[in-house]
């Protein structure tokens, strides 16, 4: 990509255009008119700022100088579970893209991801990954279908400016759910803004309900370790989470007036200064600044409050993968790109410094808190490598970075994840839109419906 104009849209509506410009299918040798292997790679969601593409163009040039036989074509891309199969069938996906941990098992079992076992072994990475994380991309035979590139923990994000307007100390954010509720009301009463908000549609409501269930010591699904799973949605922790949301909405009037937010729209509302607090992954700062125009001076992050004997922080992440429809030449180019763009900076000092320097010089975030996909020791060492280029306000994230290592990470439910999240969306929406919603009945029905999904 020599300019943002060369970025191709990955949406279904432009599948024909993308296919015509850079299609590489199982029946194509992947070579463009230049004789180089054309490789379509995921870049950013639609709406990313000019600086993001400037940084990517610099990285593309660096890669192509080292690999002159590969022509990189950037493709705008944002993961959307409900439309993935249509995009794959229509050929509108990039050759290299990312998917969440939660969906990788289903996708690989459906034959929708490329097997990269041999490539990972040849690169020498197989034994370097955290085995729990690598398991997310393995099938029953131990074959590997992607490269884990990034992990995150659940976090509570907050607006420091709204905290100050409400008389709250932004350097001492809430550490219990009761304190979150009290702060939300104080923010709303002082500013008229939503003191706290939460995702509720497009499977994100179920995701965040699950996250807060885990934070209260509950689980929404149990793996029976024999290929079957049990739905445990109807539990005290999930009920407590819904009662918390009901109180914010109907008793305190601190939730605001938008009950149809998802990952993108809640980030947009937060970046616009309309939300005091919300929960999401700890890696969200980069997108908030790059894609939604957040003023970094107002940003704060802390750990999600934990309550209960088995409380933990829901973890997640994403995996660099390839389409199963590409040919061997394109696959080889894809592995080379994944190694260079995603993996080397996790393991190699020179690669990490080059990546951080390039991003910094283009005004992109460097140093956003993540969880290591390899080891904590290597992750912390890598921060010393790139320290001169770190430009995120890590002092405003200290409540998170100081406490996250004391929280127990818990993986997302493994089976029918998105189907169950979609069911839980409806439960969250019911509580937020119906003051008289019967939480016990909603949970009982959701558990029954989820079990049916698990038994399919």
Secondary structure, 3 states (H helix, E strand, C coil): CCCHHHCEECCHHHHHHHHHHHCCCCCCCCECCCCCEEEEEECCCCCCCHHHHHHHHHHHHHHHHHCCCEEEEEEECCCCHHHHHHHHHHCCCCCEEEEEHHHHHHHHHCCCCCCCHHHHHHHCCCCCCCHHHHHHHECCCCCECCEEEEEEEEEEEEEHHHHHHCCCCCCCCCCCHHHHHHHHHHHHHHHCCECCCCCCCCCHHHHHHHHHHHHCCCCCEEECCCCCEEECCCCHHHHHHHHHHHHHHHHCCCCCCCCCCCHHHHHHHHHCCCECEEEEECCHHHHHHHHHCCCHHHEEEEECCCCCCCCCEEEEEEEEEECCCCCHHHHHHHHHHHHHHHHHHHHCHHHHHHHHHHHHHCCCCCCCCCECCCCHHHHHHHHHHCHHHCCCCHHHHHHHHCCHHHCCEECCCCCCHHHHHHHHHHHHHHHHHCCCCCHHHHHHHHHHHHHHHHHC
